[in-house]
Amino acid sequence: MALQSVLSAQDTMDLQRLVTEHNGKINQGRNPQQNLGKDDFLKILIAQHSKAGGQCAPLVDKGVLVAVAAFHLA
């Protein structure tokens, strides 16, 4: 169900304004990178693995496989 079908036009605009303000506050002073390096990718991969309980099960998530393939081809 689309959010616009539940909220009025005014409520949708108010919600978008609140989200924009909130994102501005939490991103204040941040300068995100547009491209991740191999070290950044490995840090994220290790963090995801750690959050999974450190299990040694193979990673079969499509997103992870695509990302690994992209780094391999780069």
Secondary structure, DSSP 4 states (H G I P E B T S, - for coil): --HHHHS-HHHHHHHHHHHHHHHHHHTTT----SS--HHHHHHHHHHHHHHTTS--PPP--HHHHHHHHHHHH-
